[in-house]
Amino acid sequence: MIAIHNGRLVPISGGVIENGTLIMDGTTIQAIGKGIPIPPGSEIVDATGKWVLPGFIDAHSHLALYGEPSVWANMDINESTNPNTAQLRAIDAINPDDPAFGDLRSAGITAVYTGPGSANVIGGTGIVIKTWGRTSDEIAIPGTEAMKMALGENPKRVYGDYKKRYPATRMGNAAVLREALVAAQNHLDKIAQTVAEAAREDKPLKMPERDLKLEALGRVLRREIKARIHCHRKDDILTAIRIAEEFNLDYVIEHCTEGYKIADILGAKNVWATVGPLLMNREKMELNEVSLRNPGILAKAGVKVALQADGASDTRWLPLFAGIAVREGMDEEEAFRAITINSAEIIGVSNRMGSLEVGKDADVAIFSGHPFYTYTVCERTFINGKSVYQRNAQPND
């Protein structure tokens, strides 16, 4: 057992516990509170004067797909060969030895959702992973897949823009998405019809030929996995919602950069959004009206907001992004939620992560001070109850 003792515990799910104790046994949290007895033989971690929080979660990253060092050999983020690559799976490209994993552990980041980029209208499935482990199968959380989709400039630039391929416009982006979903719908209908006919006529079942694209999109249509739709401009956000409602998708808006312009609409629709990265340059037209006040405005309107770093090693700055969001009007408690429990809910792991509660995964970070302050450092990180980072224990710390 490991007992983190006498720290400022911030459970997220409840009030701050001053001079509290958290006990980890194996891979889970066994106890949390003030004045609770420490079992004999426990390893005691003195957290006097420290902040103890659930490990932070990046709800939108490209860890181990946007490989580091960032050279061609490590770039597995975009299969820019077809606007619909629904059959792709992020887990088939994840390299747990990517050095960015260590960067994230050193910042108290214990889990991320990682997936394909936004070159294609339909990019393939991403997955939630822990930031420590030997193999992709070991770090991946089964059942957390979600389908990457993208509207706006990126697909039209990759496939249009002098290449004269489809899609070359925002209309084309939407059409590619709708056509693919209709094809998957038809595939599901054909399967259902085949099963019904076999049962009705009492004959052997002969299923249609397998199609990995249609199978993957069928999971989206059956609401088994979320659609995660990349969009910046408000018209693209509304197009994403229009299509999601047409096909009854369980969806998340990614980036949601101009969401503040239509926050009332998004709040009324109970939209979930991963917002950021906050420190973006205006490198393309659809980022022209980026605002640091966006997360706070959206949260106040009732949108469930998770902050995202949208990169690889960049995720280490997630707590600082939360601090910037607070500076620009986001409630501090909501900012903490935006990198913990909100992230966990959006990526489908809130039963295991995102707060310090008995029975949840023992993913815990200890900070020297307030995590949003630039001079604060992460001193210890635990994943599944194992110490995976200790400041000054390695040469590069």
N, C-alpha and C positions, 0 to 999 in steps of 0.2 A: 504494500500500500504506500501511497504518497500523500502526505498532508501538507497543503499550502496553508501556512499559519500566519495569523495576525495581519492580514492584508486588507486593503479596501476592495471588497468584492462588489462587482457590478454585474448582477445576474442577468440584466436586461428584462427578464420575466417578472421582476419585482424590484423593491427598493434596494438602495445601496446598503451593504452590510459593512459597517466599520469594524476593524479589528476582527474580521471573520476568519473562518477556517473552511477549507474545501478539501474533501478526501476523495482520492481516486483509487479504485481497486480494479486492477486489470484494465479493461478498455473503457470503463464507464465511471461516471460520477456517483459516488456512494452516499455522500452527505455534504451538506452546505449549511452554514449558519454561524451564529456567534455562541461561543462557549460550549461547543460540542466536543465530546471527548475524542482524543486522538488514540486510535488503537495501538497497543504495544507493538513495537517492532517496526512502526511506520518510518519511512524516510521523511524527515521534516524539512520543508523548504520555508525558510524565514522570509516572509513578505512584508515585514514592517516598513511602513512608508510607501509601499508599492500599490499599484492598481492591478487587480486581477479580473480578467474578462474572458468571455468565451472567445475562442479563436475567431478572427475576422474572416469573412467570406466575400469573395468577389463573384458577383452573380453573372458577370459577362467578361470572359477573358479569352485569350488565345494561347494560353500557357502550353508549351511543348508542341504547338502547331506552328506558331510564329517562333521558330526555334532560335536559340542563341548559342553561339555567336550568329548574328543575323546575316548569314550568307546563303547563297542559293541552295547549297547542300542541305541546309536545315529548314528551308521554307516549305512547309506542308499545309499552309493555311487556306489556299484557294486552288481548286481544281478548275482553272479557267478555260475549260474545253467545251462546256455546254452550259447553257443558262439553267438547266435543271439537272442537278446531281444529287437527287434525294437519296440515292443508294449509298452515298458515302457515310462512313462512320469515323468520328474523331478518334475513337479508341484504337483504331488501326494505325495511327500515326503518333501516338503519345510516347515520348521518350522520357522516362522518369529520371534519367541522368542529366537532363538539361540543367545547366547551372542556375537557371532562373528559379528552380524549386528552392534552392538554398537561400536565395535572396528573399523569397516570400516567407519562408520559415523564420528568417531573422527579423521580420516585421510583424510577427504574430498572425500571419495569414495561414490558416489551416486547411482551407478548402476553397475550390473555385469551380465554376462552371466553365469548361473550355470547349470551343467548337470552331467550325469553319468560319471563314471570313465572309465578306459581303460582295464578292465579285459576281456571284451567281444569284439569280432570283430565288432559287432553291439550292441551298448549299450542302445539305446533309445533316446528320444528327451529331450534336454535341453531347457531353456527359459531365457529371459532377465527379471531381476527383479530390482526394486528400493530397496534401503537398509533401507527403513523406511515404516512401515505400519503394520496393525493388522493381516491381513490374506494373505495367498498365492495368492488368487484371486485378492486382492487389490493391491499387489505389482508387480504382473506379468504384462508384456506388451504383450497383445494378438498379434498374428501373428509373433512372433519372435522365434518360435520353430526352432530347427536345430537338425539333426540326428548325434549322436556321433558314430564314427567308429574308429577302432584302428588296427594298424599293428605293427609289431616288437615283442619285447620280452614278453610283458605282456600277451596277449592271449595265446601264445604258452606255457608260464610258467603255467598259470592257468589250461589249459586243457591238456597239454602234461606232461612234467616233472614228470616222474614216474607214472602218472595216466593213461598214454597210451590212452588218449581220443583225439578227433579231435576238433581243430587243434593242432598239435604238432610241426609244422614247419612254416616258413614264407610262403612256398608254400601253406600250409593248410590255413593260415590266408587269403591269397588272394582268394583261392578257396571258402572258406566260404562266403566271401563278394560277389564274382561274382555269386555264386549259389543263394544266397538270392535275388540279384538284378534281375536275370533271372526269378526266381519264381514270383517276383512282376511284372515284365514285362508281363509274361504270364497271370497273374491275370488281369492286365489292358486290355490286348488284349481280354480276355474272356468277360469282361464287355462290351467293345466296340462292340464285335461281337453280344452279347446278345441284346444290344440296337438296333443295325442295323437290326438284324433279326426281332425284334418286330415291328420296323417301316416299314420294307419291307413287312411283312406278315400281318400287321395290327392286331396284336394279343396282349394280355396283356403282360406287361413287367414283367418277372420273373428273378430278379437279382441273381447272384451267392451268396452263403452263405458268410456272413461277416467273414473276417480274419484280426484281428487287426495288426498283423505283416505285412501282405501284403499291407494293407491300408496305414500304416505308411511309408513303403518303396515306395509305389506308389507316395506319396507326394514328395519324393526325386527325383524319376524318372521324374515327371512332373515339376521339378525345382520350386516347391512351397516352399520348404525349402532347406537350404544348407546341404551338407554333411560336417561334421567337422571331419577331419581324423587325428588321433593321430599318429605321427611317428617322430622318432629321427634320425636314420641312413639315409644316403643319398640314399641308395638303396630302403629303405622303402618309402621315400618321392617320389621317381620316380615311384615306384609301385602304390602308391596312385594316382598319376597323370595319370598313364597309365589306371587304372581302371576308374577313373573319366572321362577321355576322351572317353573311350570305351562306357560308358553309358550316356555321355553328362550331367554330374552332375554339379551343381553349388556348388563349394567346397572351403574349407579353409584348409590349412595345419596347424595342431596344434603342437606346440613345434618347429618343423623345426630345430632341434638342429645342424645337419650337413649341414644346408642349405647354409652356407658360402662356402662349397666346390663346389656347383653347382649354385651359385648365378646368373651367367649369364643365365643359362637355365631357372631358376625360373623367372627372370626378363623378359626374352623374352616371357614367357607364361603368363605374368601379374598375377602371383600367389599372393594370399592374404595369410598372415600367422600371427598366434599369436605365439610369440616367448618368451620362458622362461619356468620356472622361471630362472633368471640369476644366482642365488646362489644355484646351484645344486651340491650335492656330486656325485662322480662317483660310484653310488651304484649299477649299473648294466653295462654290457659291452657296451650297445648302447649309454651310456653317456661318453664313454672313451675320446672322442675328443670334448667335450663341449668347447665353446669359448665365452668369454665375448664380443668379437668383432662381433659376429654373427649379432645382430640387425643392427648395422651400415653398415656392408658389404651388407646385404640384402637390406636395404633401398636405399643405393647408386646404387644398381643394378636395382632398379625399382620395387622391391617387396613392396606391401602395408603391412607395419608392425604395429602390435599392440603388446604391451608388456603385458605379463600375469603373474600372481602370482601362478596360478594353485593350490589353496588351499582354505582355509576359512578365518580365521583371518589373515593369511599371506598376504592377499591383502592389508592390511594397509601399507605394505612396498613398494607398487607399485611406488610411487614417487621416492624412493631411488633407485629402480631398474633402473628407467629412468636416474637418475644421474650417475649411474655406466655405463650405455650404452653411455652416453655423454663422460665420462672419457675415454672410450675405443673406441672412434672414431665416434659415432653417432652425427649428427648435432643436436644442442640443440632444434631448432624449430621442427625438425622431432621427437625428443623424446617427446616433449609436445604433438604432434599430436598422438604419439603412445599410449598415455593413455587418449586421448580425442576423437577427431573427427575420427581418423583411427579406433579406437575401435568401435565407434558408427556406422561407415559405415559397418564394418565387421559383426556386430551383427544385423544390419538392423534397427537402430534407429537414423540415422543421421538427419532425418527430425525433431527430437524432442530434441536430446541431442548432446553433444560433442563440443559445442561452445556457446559463449555468443552472441545470436542474438535475435532480436525482434521476438516474437511469439514462441520461443522455451521454453521448460520446464524450470521453474525457479529452476534449480539445480545448486547451486553456493557454492563455498568454498572460505573462506578467510584465508590466511596464514600470519604468522608473518614475513616471508621473502621468499626467493627463495625456492619453494617447493622441489627442488632436494637436498637441503642442509640438513645434518643430524640434525642440531640444530634448524631447522625451525619446528614450530608447526602449526597445523590447529587450528584456533581460533573459527570459526563459520562454520557450514554447513547448507545449506538450501536445502530441497527437495520439489518439487512442491510448492515453495514459502513459505514453513513453516520452521521455525527454528527448526532443529532436533538435533543440537549439539552446545553447547557453552562451551568452555574450562573453567575449574574451577567451572562449575555450578553443577557438580556432584562429589561425594566423590572419585571416582576412576580416575578422570582426572589427 
